[in-house]
């Protein structure tokens, strides 16, 4: 496997040098993952100063390994681990993350997830199918006669944020503001973030939290049939969620409930068009549609990395970790492991191989996976059926970041 010129691999030492801001990388990370699988699937990334895993079995195992966790300060102090104190200019952001389902560990994680999980199980989410189809058809109706569209702003951005807002109980007209807050918020998870981006995330976190606090007060006074009311008024083993837990949980559900799905709609459409496959065949029935969606999730996942703390000494693939070490798992690369997937860089919806890891695994498996899968299974067939002859109008513009992988623009014609 050819090594791209911007990638340096020392296979003997298992060290890799790679600038995550290089357009050759974030524009086509799959080519880099293929080279890593061929030469160095477990490696120390010099620029990130951390060990990374790309192998399917290692990533899948680490996601489930209770020796590793999303946080470590529940069992050790900052002083003990030699960690810096929280940055004063990120007080609101840190507070909004304190009780995030993505960040906490049992028993707090178990309590919060139990209270929220009921709303996201498949049988409950399935009831949203008619309104999801209605929304997709209405949006397409707004641009179908024009013969061209920028799909992200006119379609992909709107569907996930509208559906998660409805589920939680946030007014739909807040959609554009939720998107703005979320885009600023998620920049905190990118490599090489700037102070300006941190300040923007802090402002977004404060405004987002203040807004959610007002909606919580409204639901306490006048309960409704929505997820936020359910979280406020439901107890677990005699305990209710605190105000800060409610805010953190609502923010993470709103962010995670749309951000990745927006990227995946764009990624999926581009992948299908690039493949030259016949959409009528890809979406001929529910089974074919499901296989197509899962294959797009495998080959162009929207979220590439999850990190874990070593909670105790452990050895993985010959690498020794001590308590307090941080490791990174590249989910998108695991989906391309040639040991699990035949011809892994090729879009093949007829695969019958390993399940993709795009939603993670273990106790932090994406709680919104049933909703995201439903959205993709409903809107993609409608889009291609309503717009026969759909094709790229321009070369898609890839987001100039790594960690989240998606498009800034997707211009289409039909």
Secondary structure, DSSP 8 states (H G I E B T S, - for coil): ----TTEEEETTTTEEEE-TT-HHHHT-HHHHHHHHHHH-SEEEETTTTEEEE--HHHHHHHHH-TTEES--TTTS-HHHHT-----GGGHHHHHHHTT-TTT--TTHHHHHHHHHHGGGSHHHHGGGHHHHHHHHHHHHHTTGGGSEEEHIIIIIHHHHHHHHHHHHT--GGGHHHHHHHHHHHHGGGSTT--HHHHHHHHHHHHHHHHHHHHHHHHHHHS--SSHHHHHHH--BTTB---HHHHHHHHHHHHHHTTHHHHHHHHHHHHHHHHHT--HHHHTSSHHHHHHHHHHHHHHS-SB-EEEEEESS-EEETTEEE-TT-EEEEEHHHHTT-TTTSTTTTS--TT--S----TT--GGGS-TTHHHHHHHHHHHHHHHHHHSTT-EESS--EE-S-SSB--EEE-EEE-
